[in-house]
Amino acid sequence: MSTGMNRETPHSDSTIPAAEAGGILTINLNALVANWLFLKSQAATAECAAVVKANAYGIGIEHAVPALLKAGCKTFFVALLSEAKRVRNITPDATIYVLNGLFADTETTYAAYNIRPVLGSIEELERWSLFCKHTGKKLPAALHIDTGMSRLGITPDDISTVAQSPLLESFELSLLMSHFVSSEEPDNQLNQRQIDCFENCRQLFPGIPASLSNSSGILLANAPTYDLLRPGYALYGGNPTPGKPNPMQEVVTLKGRIVQIRTVPAGTSIGYNSRWITDGEMRLATISIGYADGYPRSTSGTKDKHLANKPAGIAVVSGERCPFIGTVSMDLIIINITKIDPASVKVGDLVTLIGDGISVDDVGLSAGTNGYEVLTHLGKRYFRQYIGGDIDG
Ligand SMILES: *Cc1c(COP(=O)(O)O)cnc(C)c1O
């Protein structure tokens, strides 16, 4: 790692030279750290963890974790044991939890790497308990309580049985946790119901630390902070308060290269399957990014009534918002640059697909999905560069 560089100087370990890449992905680790500190500041006493599953929501575990460690983060959540091992490779001391639970025959790996499973069923609880009994070590694990997701976790019906179970005696119950269904909707009554349910279950486990809030949960007025916050999305710049101004700093910027510019007359068919026929003369720019880069095909620009129930994707070209025209291809996107002064745009220029007022939430909306999916699909063909974070100084 290059040390002694200015914290604002981008650095890269990309195997793709910038000049050969269709897109330039810039990840601002200083913004990541600022976001973590902001979320941490929302709770007076609770510890703030970081959820770094799915390669830290696409931005890169090996970059995000060192930056967060340096900022003081001590607890990390991932989905899978393979991700947990990557985190452990970076830090010998941090606490690491695996959300998706204890897969069969992985117990020894958990123990060897000092990684903690989040036990999500009685069957997993039994296996961890048995494993700890056999090894004679009271190894830590979290217990997931299902307060409404019906996905992972011990159901409230079973929780009092579990609370009295001798299975708890052979391991260290280090955390009780549950997960919000709709915390990004502050008026959703499910939030309070889940809080009440978690509160009731928690009473059965006196003295055990608890964790409930994801990114949006942290900003819910009625959610107790408990002992540990578990933000993911907001760390990476996603808006935890949809419909309100985003309190987070932008972490991800994506720029795409213009490879052609052309002017077409009225009646011209644009892109695959003629999803757009021009009404008048139009100036087009073709960008070297497509759905193979994880940029959603569903951001295509179409006049087709049953497909056009959401905004098309947008590129910012010299400060102006230019919509996608026609179908997004595997490797290319066509945009309408008619309103741009021809003197201010040329082949080779970079246009912005994320950043300059286009958030990951916006891209999610124009794709009929959410920003989480956009982030976690960020492609592998970009030239990737990082700002700040793990650089000394
Ligand atoms: C993904 C996840 C989180 C983080 O959620 P965000 O909405 O990204 O902040 C927290 N807890 C659990 C159980 C998760 O699966």
The ligand as a Gaussian input file, in Angstrom:
#p B3LYP/6-31G(d) Opt

LIG

0 1
 C      -27.822000      -6.401000       6.107000
 C      -28.161000      -6.395000       7.542000
 C      -27.928000      -5.255000       8.327000
 C      -27.525000      -3.921000       7.721000
 O      -28.693000      -3.342000       7.168000
 P      -28.653000      -1.935000       6.407000
 O      -30.063000      -1.662000       6.070000
 O      -27.801000      -2.136000       5.210000
 O      -28.073000      -0.948000       7.350000
 C      -28.127000      -5.346000       9.689000
 N      -28.562000      -6.495000      10.248000
 C      -28.833000      -7.601000       9.517000
 C      -29.346000      -8.822000      10.186000
 C      -28.655000      -7.589000       8.140000
 O      -28.939000      -8.671000       7.422000

